[in-house]
Amino acid sequence: VVCAENLDEVKLLTKEHGKDIKLAVVDINLPECEDCVLDYLLKLNIPSIAMTSSFHSELRKKIISKDVIDYIVLENDVNLELLSTTVHKILNNHNIKILIVDDSKTSRMSLKTFLIHQNYIILEASSGKEALKIIDKNSDIKIALLDYEMDVMNGAELAREIRKKYSRM
């Protein structure tokens, strides 16, 4: 855990620690720059949780428009526990592979964007056949998200094939 109080300190820490930074928890009401630290970290593709002690509708809109993992309003100890749980969950997602199977590139991209920020490793397939090839090469996939309506092999058929071919029973 490393801590910084302003943008200059964040810049030094990111320069010094680089890829070792797995997650940032950022106060979005820092004196002198408000959410500039959050914007800087997101530009470096560092997954970030926005944290604040005050919350209003304009601030909510501003946070949601950014690519943050989550935002937490620290009003009490329950929310502090939520922050701790969220950080723990994200750090533990680091080596979990998820396969997204969908013939819609837009749908795959939406899911991928969301899940990457949760720190999962994402694999993609645009068809059932492609998914089976990926599964053959990656026996450690934990979750497969399947589109039901796909040409040639729909989601139910793919699920049956996966169970038949890769079941541990």
Secondary structure, DSSP 8 states (H G I E B T S, - for coil): ----SSHHHHHHHHHHHGGG---EEEETTBTTTBTHHHHHHHHTT--EEEEES---HHHHHHHHTS--SEEEE-SSHHHHHHHHHHHHHHHHTTT-EEEEE-S-HHHHHHHHHHHHTTT-EEEEESSHHHHHHHHHH-TTEEEEEE-S--SSS-HHHHHHHHHHHH---
